[in-house]
Amino acid sequence: MSGGRIGAPLRDGLGSIVTYANGQTDIGAWNMEVPQRGLAIQSVRQNLPLLIDHGRVASTIDCRVYWGATVAGAADVARSALGITADGHLMWAAGEGMSVAALADTLLQANALRAV
């Protein structure tokens, strides 16, 4: 969703990057942690469920199918994620030849509270 236009219906529980009209951005599960009441939404980008929530890695971290299809079913591929710290700082992590678990561990080491 961007500028009031919806490309696809937003789904409850999915990891969502929400940017508000005041410029603030947050990450959380849709209709659980985001959006914040009373703030006008500028855009929402949804993805899979949260990779990290409340500072803990998703219980499905070792399920290859759960985290998206890859070419030839490879486990260690180019991956990226966006996370947020408890004080609202955004962080981006990426790398080639990474497992989902390695990406999540990188974000946890940088103090991510939530990530997609």
C-alpha positions as CSV (number, residue, x, y, z in Angstrom):
1,M,0.0,0.0,0.0
2,S,1.4,3.4,-0.9
3,G,-0.3,6.8,-0.9
4,G,-3.7,5.2,-0.3
5,R,-3.4,2.8,-3.2
6,I,-3.5,-0.9,-2.4
7,G,-1.6,-3.3,-4.7
8,A,-2.8,-6.4,-2.8
9,P,-5.0,-6.7,0.3
10,L,-3.0,-6.5,3.5
11,R,-3.0,-9.7,5.5
12,D,-3.3,-9.9,9.3
13,G,-0.2,-11.3,11.0
14,L,2.3,-10.8,8.2
15,G,5.5,-8.9,8.8
16,S,4.9,-5.3,7.7
17,I,7.1,-2.3,7.2
18,V,4.9,0.7,7.9
19,T,5.9,4.3,7.1
20,Y,3.6,6.9,8.6
21,A,2.9,10.4,7.2
22,N,5.1,11.9,9.9
23,G,8.1,10.1,8.5
24,Q,8.3,7.5,11.2
25,T,8.8,3.8,10.2
26,D,8.0,0.7,12.2
27,I,8.1,-3.0,11.6
28,G,5.7,-5.5,13.1
29,A,3.0,-8.0,12.5
30,W,0.0,-6.4,10.7
31,N,-2.9,-5.6,13.0
32,M,-0.9,-6.9,16.0
33,E,2.1,-4.6,16.5
34,V,1.4,-2.2,13.6
35,P,-0.1,0.1,12.6
36,Q,0.0,2.5,15.5
37,R,-3.4,4.0,16.3
38,G,-3.9,7.6,15.5
39,L,-1.0,7.9,13.0
40,A,-1.8,8.4,9.3
41,I,-0.2,5.7,7.1
42,Q,1.9,6.6,4.0
43,S,2.9,3.1,3.0
44,V,3.0,-0.5,4.0
45,R,5.2,-3.3,2.6
46,Q,4.3,-6.8,3.6
47,N,6.4,-9.8,3.4
48,L,6.5,-13.2,5.1
49,P,5.8,-13.5,8.9
50,L,8.3,-11.8,11.1
51,L,11.8,-13.3,11.1
52,I,12.5,-11.8,14.5
53,D,9.8,-10.8,17.0
54,H,10.3,-9.4,20.5
55,G,14.0,-10.2,20.1
56,R,13.5,-13.9,19.3
57,V,14.0,-15.7,16.1
58,A,10.9,-17.3,14.5
59,S,10.4,-21.0,15.4
60,T,10.3,-21.9,11.7
61,I,13.9,-20.7,11.1
62,D,15.1,-24.1,9.9
63,C,12.2,-24.7,7.5
64,R,13.6,-23.9,4.0
65,V,10.2,-23.8,2.3
66,Y,8.7,-21.4,4.8
67,W,11.2,-18.6,4.0
68,G,10.7,-18.5,0.2
69,A,11.6,-20.6,-2.8
70,T,15.2,-20.4,-4.0
71,V,16.8,-21.4,-7.3
72,A,17.3,-25.1,-7.3
73,G,16.2,-25.2,-3.6
74,A,19.5,-24.0,-2.3
75,A,19.6,-23.1,1.4
76,D,22.5,-20.6,1.3
77,V,21.7,-17.8,-1.2
78,A,21.7,-14.0,-1.4
79,R,19.4,-12.8,1.4
80,S,18.4,-9.5,2.9
81,A,16.3,-8.3,5.9
82,L,15.2,-5.1,7.5
83,G,15.0,-4.8,11.2
84,I,14.2,-2.3,13.9
85,T,15.7,-1.8,17.4
86,A,13.8,-1.0,20.5
87,D,14.5,2.7,20.2
88,G,13.3,2.8,16.6
89,H,16.5,2.6,14.6
90,L,16.2,0.8,11.3
91,M,18.9,-1.7,10.2
92,W,19.5,-3.6,7.0
93,A,21.4,-6.8,6.7
94,A,22.3,-8.7,3.5
95,G,24.8,-11.1,2.2
96,E,25.5,-13.8,-0.4
97,G,25.6,-17.4,0.5
98,M,23.6,-16.9,3.7
99,S,21.1,-19.2,5.5
100,V,18.0,-17.7,7.0
101,A,19.4,-18.6,10.4
102,A,22.7,-16.7,9.7
103,L,20.7,-13.6,8.6
104,A,18.6,-13.7,11.7
105,D,21.7,-14.2,13.9
106,T,23.3,-11.1,12.3
107,L,20.3,-9.0,13.1
108,L,20.1,-10.3,16.7
109,Q,23.7,-9.4,17.2
110,A,22.8,-5.8,16.1
111,N,20.0,-5.8,18.7
112,A,17.0,-6.1,16.3
113,L,13.7,-6.3,18.2
114,R,11.7,-7.1,15.1
115,A,12.7,-8.0,11.5
116,V,11.3,-9.0,8.1
